[in-house]
Amino acid sequence: MSKSSVSRRGFMGGAAAALGYMGLNPASDLSAKEFSLDAFRRSSQEFDFDSYARLSSNENAWAPSESVLDAVTASFKYANRYGDPGENVVAAIAERDGVEENMVMTTPGSGAFLRVVGTTFLGTNKKVIGVEPTYSSVYRHATGLKADVIALPLNADATQNIDAMIEATRKNYRDVGLVYLVNPNNPTGIVVNKSDVQKLLDGIPEDVPVLVDEAYHHFVQDPNYETAIPHILEGRPVIVARTFSKIYGMAAIRLGYGIASPEMIDKMRPHQTGNVSVLARWGGVAALKDTESEAKFLKDTLDLRNKTVAELEAMGHRILPSETNFFFVYTGRPVAEVQEAFRQKGVLVGRPFPPMLDYLRVSIGTAEEMDRFMAAWKEIFPATAADNL
Ligand SMILES: Cc1ncc(COP(=O)(O)O)c(C=O)c1O
């Protein structure tokens, strides 16, 4: 077990807060001992939550990295204040992504940013255009705003139908508030390559806002993929959403952001709700600096994904080509049933994604979690069943 480099005093503050929350007595439990980060992450109390292999929400199963934990722990010093003297996460993001600071909006998770975009550009009788299945929170929010959702079917190979998106946008031009493109898509894991993003932008009127959700950007290896940020710099009304919940392992710390022109950010600013906590801001800066941990999480994730996919393919199963930290596998039976069978074996997997109700989304977990997944898979799908797929 690796020892923490966190100063003992700083670390104790964080651990004591965590244990205090759980109703334990930090003084008697912690004061005389040395603690490792591993123990800090797992805490001394086990919950039923911890007994599952959690392959259902596309998180990073290992992180945050030690340097993020160090920074988050140090930030506790200012947990009782509205302000703090350090760590400008907006500047760090702007530098990493090659944009100006006034083009960045941070939010508690990127889900919150997607809502800011929806509230700004949608409303009664406005339309959002995208595909189905995709990450559907924008559609749910749109429905709440009394906007219409035009969710187009995927192509036969599960890629996004760019021609149909262009046609629907042109046909509804006056009412289109937003085109929503998740790249790579969730739950399929498939990328839209840069020439298709260009085709979409060339095919629709220049003033239609396009929200490109790049939650899984950091995992993509396909050389034909490119972030949509250059289109913002060219002057198109493109908005890019990113998150620290995936590669940086900060899902519960909540940090996400959007990039857009300063004019679009100004337009969205009044609709922003909620602040990013000091933990998220300091943790986020540390995450961006720690490129070594980022590279290691990426390598471990892709190695485990490729190994699991190869094993399933060798058994005759069909899997869509993923560029993310999850994959979408054909089950040949209703996925709700399959999900429950896995749960009974202590493995949580993805929910049903209509209309692809016979595909299962599996997030990449630790090596141990993937072993549990494979053992459960072999019991749920005996070899003879795979032959019939
Ligand atoms: C495509 C996509 N966008 C946005 C999110 C929201 O993530 P968060 O709010 O944790 O940043 C997710 C989470 O799974 C996602 O898959």
The ligand as a Gaussian input file, in Angstrom:
#p B3LYP/6-31G(d) Opt

LIG

0 1
 C      -22.095000      12.064000     -22.210000
 C      -22.158000      12.522000     -20.803000
 N      -22.292000      13.833000     -20.560000
 C      -22.350000      14.321000     -19.319000
 C      -22.283000      13.469000     -18.222000
 C      -22.416000      14.098000     -16.845000
 O      -21.322000      13.879000     -16.054000
 P      -20.989000      14.834000     -14.814000
 O      -22.205000      15.604000     -14.466000
 O      -20.546000      13.901000     -13.741000
 O      -19.882000      15.726000     -15.288000
 C      -22.149000      12.092000     -18.419000
 C      -22.096000      11.169000     -17.264000
 O      -22.140000       9.971000     -17.365000
 C      -22.086000      11.610000     -19.745000
 O      -21.977000      10.309000     -20.012000

